[in-house]
Amino acid sequence: MECDADDGFGHEGCDGPEGNWACYRGTADNQRVYTIDAPVLELDVTFYLLIMKEALVGLFIGFASYMILSAVQIAGGLIDFQMGFSIANVIDPQTGAQSPLMGQYLYTIALLFLLSTNGHHLLLDGIFYSYQFIPIDQLFVPFGDHTLIEYLAKAFSKAFMIAFQMSIPVVGSIFLVDVTLGILARSVPQLNVFVVGIPVKIIAGLAVIILVMGMMMKVVTQLFNFLLLTMRQLMQLIGGV
């Protein structure tokens, strides 16, 4: 075997079949990667219980997050009721159920706003760091704890208050329009208030929505911050941290 050339990996003498094989062996030894020896999990009852626990925790946190984000649809429902859009509903593509028209519109804008501000990255980080609060080998979780249930009730009530804050400018403005139409109905009995009132309330409601859309996005930002805080505290309560 001749050993005159350099193979480029620091091995001299790689001429001939035997030299090439020796160079290959040396290169493979240098590039060998050693992994951590993880313990082998047995497919016993505990393993399946851990899988069920992870699924329940994910469903629980996901349901709580959806209930908080549904505050946007609640605000849209309150606006629709005042504008007269509650007569016609649209199909929610996520659930297949009927949802208010303005509620679905505001919910779509809120999701687009969340994506544009990279808020979904924070949600993915929350899923990643959830294993710090809820260990993967923790078999039982305190779903029936009164502290957890009480915190969820407070979180949902605060989400409803945020929905009320989003809808109150439009609802209040349309209420003033209703008062004006009521005065006109008493002053001019020949006027058909129902026929005149519906387009007037729709125009007034859309105008107010355009004016307060910036304020609504600020409230949506508060809702997202509250969602992240709620997810963190829920994981702490479930994990017992």
C-alpha positions as CSV (number, residue, x, y, z in Angstrom):
1,M,0.0,0.0,0.0
2,E,1.4,3.4,-1.0
3,C,1.0,6.3,1.3
4,D,1.9,9.3,-0.7
5,A,-1.3,11.3,-1.0
6,D,-3.5,13.2,1.4
7,D,-7.2,12.5,1.4
8,G,-8.3,16.0,2.6
9,F,-9.4,14.7,6.1
10,G,-5.9,14.6,7.6
11,H,-5.1,11.0,6.6
12,E,-2.0,10.5,4.5
13,G,-1.5,7.5,2.3
14,C,-4.8,6.7,0.7
15,D,-3.7,5.1,-2.6
16,G,-5.1,1.7,-3.5
17,P,-8.1,-0.2,-2.2
18,E,-6.6,-0.9,1.2
19,G,-5.6,2.7,1.7
20,N,-9.1,3.9,0.8
21,W,-10.7,1.5,3.2
22,A,-8.3,2.7,6.0
23,C,-9.1,6.3,5.2
24,Y,-12.8,5.6,5.3
25,R,-12.5,3.9,8.7
26,G,-10.5,6.8,10.1
27,T,-13.0,9.4,8.7
28,A,-16.0,7.4,10.1
29,D,-14.4,7.2,13.5
30,N,-13.8,10.9,13.6
31,Q,-17.3,11.8,12.5
32,R,-19.1,9.3,14.9
33,V,-21.8,10.9,16.9
34,Y,-22.6,9.6,20.4
35,T,-26.1,10.1,21.7
36,I,-27.5,10.1,25.3
37,D,-28.6,6.7,26.4
38,A,-32.3,7.3,27.2
39,P,-34.1,4.8,29.3
40,V,-36.4,2.4,27.5
41,L,-40.1,3.0,28.3
42,E,-42.1,-0.1,28.9
43,L,-45.6,-0.3,27.2
44,D,-47.4,-0.9,30.5
45,V,-50.5,0.7,32.1
46,T,-48.5,3.7,33.3
47,F,-47.3,4.5,29.8
48,Y,-50.9,4.6,28.5
49,L,-52.0,6.6,31.5
50,L,-49.3,9.2,30.8
51,I,-50.5,9.4,27.2
52,M,-54.1,10.0,28.3
53,K,-52.8,12.6,30.8
54,E,-51.0,14.5,28.1
55,A,-54.1,14.5,25.9
56,L,-56.3,15.7,28.7
57,V,-53.9,18.5,29.6
58,G,-53.7,19.6,26.0
59,L,-57.5,19.5,25.6
60,F,-58.0,21.4,28.8
61,I,-55.6,24.2,28.1
62,G,-56.8,24.4,24.5
63,F,-60.5,24.6,25.6
64,A,-59.6,27.3,28.1
65,S,-57.7,29.3,25.4
66,Y,-60.6,29.0,23.0
67,M,-63.1,30.2,25.6
68,I,-61.0,33.3,26.2
69,L,-60.6,34.0,22.5
70,S,-64.3,33.6,22.0
71,A,-64.7,36.9,23.9
72,V,-64.2,38.5,20.4
73,Q,-67.2,36.6,19.1
74,I,-69.2,37.5,22.2
75,A,-68.5,41.2,21.5
76,G,-69.6,40.7,17.9
77,G,-72.8,39.0,19.0
78,L,-73.6,42.0,21.2
79,I,-73.0,44.3,18.3
80,D,-75.1,42.2,15.9
81,F,-78.0,42.2,18.3
82,Q,-78.1,46.0,18.3
83,M,-77.5,46.4,14.6
84,G,-80.1,43.9,13.6
85,F,-77.6,41.4,12.1
86,S,-78.7,38.7,14.6
87,I,-81.4,37.8,12.1
88,A,-78.7,36.3,9.7
89,N,-75.9,34.2,11.1
90,V,-72.9,32.6,9.3
91,I,-71.4,29.2,9.6
92,D,-68.2,29.0,11.7
93,P,-65.7,26.9,9.7
94,Q,-64.0,25.7,12.9
95,T,-67.0,24.3,14.7
96,G,-69.6,24.1,12.0
97,A,-72.1,25.9,14.2
98,Q,-73.8,29.2,13.5
99,S,-72.0,32.3,14.7
100,P,-72.9,36.1,14.6
101,L,-71.9,38.0,11.4
102,M,-69.8,40.7,13.1
103,G,-68.5,38.2,15.6
104,Q,-67.0,36.1,12.9
105,Y,-65.6,39.2,11.2
106,L,-64.0,40.5,14.3
107,Y,-62.7,37.1,15.2
108,T,-61.0,36.7,11.8
109,I,-59.4,40.2,12.1
110,A,-58.2,39.3,15.6
111,L,-56.6,36.1,14.4
112,L,-54.9,37.9,11.5
113,F,-53.7,40.5,14.0
114,L,-52.3,37.7,16.2
115,L,-50.4,36.2,13.2
116,S,-49.1,39.6,12.0
117,T,-47.6,40.3,15.5
118,N,-46.1,36.8,15.7
119,G,-48.3,36.0,18.6
120,H,-48.6,32.4,17.5
121,H,-44.9,32.0,18.3
122,L,-45.7,32.8,21.9
123,L,-48.4,30.2,21.9
124,L,-45.9,27.6,20.5
125,D,-43.4,28.7,23.2
126,G,-46.0,28.1,25.8
127,I,-46.6,24.6,24.6
128,F,-42.8,24.0,24.6
129,Y,-42.3,25.3,28.1
130,S,-45.4,23.6,29.4
131,Y,-43.2,20.5,30.2
132,Q,-41.3,22.6,32.8
133,F,-44.5,23.3,34.7
134,I,-46.2,19.9,34.1
135,P,-43.5,17.1,34.1
136,I,-44.0,14.5,31.6
137,D,-43.7,11.7,34.2
138,Q,-46.5,13.3,36.4
139,L,-49.2,10.7,36.3
140,F,-52.1,12.5,38.0
141,V,-53.2,16.1,37.5
142,P,-55.6,18.0,39.9
143,F,-58.5,18.8,37.4
144,G,-61.0,18.7,40.3
145,D,-59.1,21.1,42.5
146,H,-61.3,24.0,43.7
147,T,-58.4,26.5,43.1
148,L,-58.2,25.5,39.5
149,I,-62.0,25.7,38.9
150,E,-62.2,29.1,40.7
151,Y,-59.4,30.5,38.6
152,L,-61.1,29.4,35.4
153,A,-64.3,31.0,36.5
154,K,-62.5,34.3,37.2
155,A,-60.7,34.1,33.8
156,F,-63.9,33.6,31.9
157,S,-65.6,36.4,33.7
158,K,-62.7,38.7,32.9
159,A,-62.8,37.6,29.2
160,F,-66.5,38.6,29.2
161,M,-65.6,42.0,30.6
162,I,-63.1,42.4,27.8
163,A,-65.8,41.5,25.3
164,F,-68.1,44.1,26.9
165,Q,-65.3,46.7,26.6
166,M,-65.0,45.9,22.9
167,S,-68.7,46.2,22.1
168,I,-69.7,49.1,24.4
169,P,-68.9,52.0,21.9
170,V,-71.0,50.5,19.2
171,V,-73.8,49.2,21.4
172,G,-74.0,52.6,23.2
173,S,-74.1,54.5,19.9
174,I,-76.8,52.3,18.5
175,F,-78.7,52.7,21.8
176,L,-78.7,56.5,21.2
177,V,-80.0,55.9,17.7
178,D,-82.8,53.7,19.1
179,V,-83.8,56.5,21.6
180,T,-83.9,59.0,18.7
181,L,-86.0,56.7,16.6
182,G,-88.4,56.2,19.6
183,I,-88.8,60.0,19.9
184,L,-89.5,60.2,16.2
185,A,-92.1,57.4,16.4
186,R,-93.9,59.3,19.1
187,S,-93.6,62.6,17.2
188,V,-94.5,61.3,13.8
189,P,-96.9,58.3,14.2
190,Q,-97.1,57.8,10.4
191,L,-93.4,57.0,10.2
192,N,-92.6,53.3,10.0
193,V,-89.8,53.1,12.5
194,F,-89.0,49.5,11.8
195,V,-88.4,50.0,8.1
196,V,-86.4,53.2,8.6
197,G,-84.6,52.1,11.8
198,I,-82.8,49.0,10.4
199,P,-80.8,50.7,7.7
200,V,-80.1,53.7,10.0
201,K,-78.7,51.4,12.7
202,I,-76.7,49.4,10.3
203,I,-75.1,52.6,8.8
204,A,-74.5,54.1,12.3
205,G,-73.0,50.8,13.6
206,L,-70.6,50.4,10.6
207,A,-69.5,54.0,10.9
208,V,-68.8,53.6,14.7
209,I,-66.9,50.3,14.1
210,I,-64.6,52.1,11.5
211,L,-64.0,54.9,14.0
212,V,-63.2,52.6,17.0
213,M,-61.4,49.8,15.2
214,G,-58.0,51.0,16.5
215,M,-59.4,50.9,20.1
216,M,-60.7,47.4,19.5
217,M,-57.3,46.2,18.4
218,K,-55.8,47.6,21.6
219,V,-58.4,45.7,23.6
220,V,-57.6,42.6,21.5
221,T,-53.9,43.0,22.5
222,Q,-55.0,43.0,26.1
223,L,-57.0,39.9,25.4
224,F,-53.9,38.1,24.0
225,N,-51.7,39.2,26.9
226,F,-54.4,37.9,29.3
227,L,-54.6,34.6,27.3
228,L,-50.8,34.1,27.7
229,L,-50.9,34.9,31.4
230,T,-53.9,32.5,31.9
231,M,-52.1,29.7,30.1
232,R,-49.0,30.1,32.2
233,Q,-51.0,30.2,35.5
234,L,-53.1,27.2,34.4
235,M,-50.0,25.2,33.8
236,Q,-48.6,26.2,37.1
237,L,-51.8,25.2,38.9
238,I,-52.0,21.9,37.0
239,G,-48.3,21.1,37.6
240,G,-48.4,22.1,41.2
241,V,-45.6,24.7,40.8
